[in-house]
Amino acid sequence: MKIYKVVKVGTLHDKNPIFAFESELNIEAQEGWELHSLVPQLDEGSVFNNIAIFVRDLNDEE
């Protein structure tokens, strides 16, 4: 069985948010989470937020 975790991520338009997102990915990976998908949240055609969905096996839960 899989379990999921949802994390709100800001926009990724320049380098600082990208580095912050990379850091978040590495932190989650150390805890056994794998990125499943990144869903953009749109408003009138522009991305104002992203939602990262992580997944791991229930047996991996700490």
N, C-alpha and C positions, 0 to 999 in steps of 0.2 A: 504494500500500500504506500502511496505517496502522500506527503504533506506539503503544503504550499505556504509561502510567506510573501506578503505584498509590502513594498517599500516605495514611498513617494520620492521621486528624483526630480530635481529642477530641470530646466532646459539645458541643453548641451551645445550652446552656440559658440562658445569660445574655450580656450585651453583650461582655465581654472575649473569650470564645472566638469570637464572631461576628466581631469586629474582626480577630482573629488569622487566622481562616479567609479573610476578605476580603483580608488582606495576602498570604496564601499564594496565593490565586487570581491576584492581580495580579503576583506574582513569576513564577508559572508562565506567565502570559499573555505577559510580557515575553520569555520563552524560547520562545515559539511554541506552548505547550500550551493546549488548550481543554478545559474541564471536560466530560466525557462523562456522568458520573453520580456520585451520592453515595449510597452504600449504608450504611444503618444496621446496626450489629452489635448484636443483641438478646440479652438474658439475662433470662429470666423476664418478658418483656414490657416491659423497660426498655432504652433505648438506652444502652450503655456506651462506645461508640466509633462512629466513622464512617470509611468508606473512600472516598476521593475517587479517581475514575478519570479520568485525563487522556488526551487523544488528540491526535495531530498526524500530518501526512503524513510518510512516511519521507524524502522529498526535503527537508523543512524541517530535518532533523537537522543540528546544528552540529558 
